[in-house]
Amino acid sequence: MKKELEDGKPETRLEVYIKNTPLTPRAINALHRAGVRTLGDLVQLTKLDIANIHGCGSAVMFDIEEMLKTYGLQLKRIHKDVI
């Protein structure tokens, strides 16, 4: 699926830069310091991964999850093996 950007260039959702999303500057800066640059980078993380990033508290976590929903994406889920 393609998303049309403001400059008219199509870009896949996973290639959208975090800085071009409606996240707060605090969230963007924390993710940037952790090396997260694109939505593709972000969806590879779990809630635990994000909770361990300095500056990413519960409010930032909520904002991230809500923003990802607007792109039809979600954070990586941890699946436990059932024995």
C-alpha angles and dihedrals in degrees: 000000000000128000119207111229127210093261090054097250114132114231131177115249092247092056094055110118116239089231089062093058128089092254118131118262088248091057093043093050094047092049092045091053088052091054097255107141107155139031086252089060091046098052089056089067129085126219088258091054091053093044087058093056112100109248096022106112129157094287092053090046090053091048091050093050093047092048092050090052089059088059093044091249137119140192120273113274125221112231116202117212112242113224 
